[in-house]
Amino acid sequence: MIMTSSAASITLQNLAKSYGRQEVIPPLTAELRSGEFTVILGPSGCGKSTLLMMIAGLERVTGGTILFGDRPVQDLEPRFRGCAMVFQNYALYPHMNVADNIGYSLRIAGVGKAERQRRIADVASMLGLSDQLAKRPGQLSGGQRQRVAIGRAIVREPKVLLFDEPLSNLDAQLRHDMRIELADLHKRIGATSVFVTHDQVEALTLADRIMVLNRGRIEQFDTPQEVYRRPASVFVASFIGAPPMNLVPVEGDGQSLRLANGQELVRCAFSGSALLGVRPEDILLVHEEPASKELVFLLPVRRTEDVGSHRVLSAELAPEVILRIATSQGGRFEATDAVRIALPRDRLHLFASVTGRAIPNAFNN
């Protein structure tokens, strides 16, 4: 089944939300492209659910405009916006069977019985629920109940499909399975999808683009690859990644970046205070002097963590400066060992100390 309604772009123009004097979302402008799967990612309290609720019409805007296509919708009731929402709480009717739960909105809208049954059957087939239609929610697993909630939303053939942390109540295996199903579902129905989460794995695996929110402000809005490989700020660099990016305070003298004790880390033309960033998996473990120009450091290992697919070493770059190093190399590493590492220039990041914003092209020369 392919949904027949055309997707709508979502344009947010100076959108703002306050509760009294408390500003939750300062004026925010962004465009969510038609048919795109956008993930709004951020920590608890950053305003991501509030933003989703304003798009849905469940929260009134304090200021600004919301456009679905070229149609302003910020003053419309939710039922007139042409969007559907899947909540963290499944909110299914326990006394209704699966078929009635999925088709409830169609019945309220006055859709004829034959058409209603056809669309319920199509959605159930798409979601693997065809043999569950006569059951009630209490007879279903958590994953099945979440699929029913999704079915109830997409049966209306919405132009905009909204998800408010829909996987957070599921266990790890079900979350993995549902991520795959959601990605496949999005490709099939083509609706503009907006998905709110605090889980970076969900964001990186589902999104066409990720909007990273911090205190109601957009830190970065880009593809998962760009957000991970070229974080626009210290916040993005430290929020995304497991383990997160190493951030080391340095001082540039116009030729090199150095630690507070004067130790040179890398050649760089930057002058002033900054934070040097490198992801744990980008640090090179070397067994001999590399042919490239990177400096080599011999660091004592202070702690090791074996997480199955790789190990994470905590090594002392300087007193009170610890680097976390992710490696899949064989062999054991003990807290009494030392490792030789190099910092590859093409994988390094530099951030301004005051603003926290990335300094572009710092290592291009």
Secondary structure, DSSP 8 states (H G I E B T S, - for coil): ----S----EEEEEEEEEETTEEEEEEEEEEE-TT-EEEEE--TTSSHHHHHHHHHTSS--SEEEEEETTEE-TTS-GGGTTEEEE-SS----TTS-HHHHHHHHHHHTT--HHHHHHHHHHHHHHTT-GGGTTS-GGGS-HHHHHHHHHHHHHTT--SEEEEESTTTTS-HHHHHHHHHHHHHHHHHH--EEEEEES-HHHHHHH-SEEEEEETTEEEEEE-HHHHHHS-SBHHHHHHSSSS--EEEEEEEESSEEE-TT--EEEE---EEEEEEEE-GGGSEE-SS--SSS--EEEEEEEEEEE-SS-EEEEEEEETTEEEEEEE--SS---TT-EEEEE--GGG-EEEETTT-BB-TTTT--
